[in-house]
Amino acid sequence: MLTKEQAHAIAQQLKECPFCGLKPTPRIHGAGDKAVNPSARCVTPDCMGAKMPSINLDVPNDVHGWNTRTPPNGAGHRPESQ
């Protein structure tokens, strides 16, 4: 279980939403210094990112997945053979 301080630090490391460019909003609650189910999500109205599932800040794969971006303009994409 993360502490609230750890969860806030992880939330600060999140990249901006790839759709609207704003940082996800963290939701960090719990008794004392323990963070219970800390998460973050885009809360921009009508943004596609706001329709995606929350990022679980205590699940490293969720954080990594959010921070992973596809290369722009298809760079690194192998074209189909013709």
N, C-alpha and C positions, 0 to 999 in steps of 0.2 A: 504494500500500500504506500502510495506517495504521500509526502507531506504537502501542505498547501503551497509552501515555498517552492518545492520541487515542481509541482504542477504549473505554477505561474511561470517558472523558468522555462519549462517545456513549451508552454503556450507562446512565450516570447520568441521562440525559435521557429514557429510556424511561418511558412511563406504566406504571402497574400493570396486571396482567392484568385484563381486563374480566370474567372469570368468577370469580376467587377474590380479587382485590384485592391480591395480592402482586407485588412487583417481579420481573421476569424475571432469571434467573441468567445472568451473562455467562460465556462460554468464550473466553478470550483466551490464546493460546499462540503460540510462535514463538521463534526464536533471537535473542538480543540484544534490541534495542528494537522490532523489527518484529513486528507482529501478523499472523499467517497465518490467513486465514479466520476472523476474529473473529465471534462470534455470541452470541446470547442466547436464552433460552426459559424459559417457565414450567416449573417442575419439581414443582409441587404434585401429589401423587398424586391420581388420579381427577378432576383438573380438565380441563375441555374445552380450556383454553389449552395444557396440556401435550401435547395431541394434535395441535396445530397445528405447521406447519414452524418451524424456527428462524428468528430474525430475523438476517439478515446485516448486521452493524454497518457494513460497508464498502459497503453498497448503500443510498444515501439513500432510494430508494423503499420499501424494506423497513421502514426506521425510520419513515418518514412513515406508511406503511400501518398499522403497529402502533399508532402514537400517534393515529390518526384514530378518532374515536368517532361512532357514530350519535347523533343527538339523542334524549334520553329521551322516553318516551311518544309516540313517533311525530311529535314536533315537526318541522316541515319536510317531512313526508310529505304528498303531495297525495292526498286520498281519491279512490277510483275513482268515476266518475259513475254514478248509478243510473238 
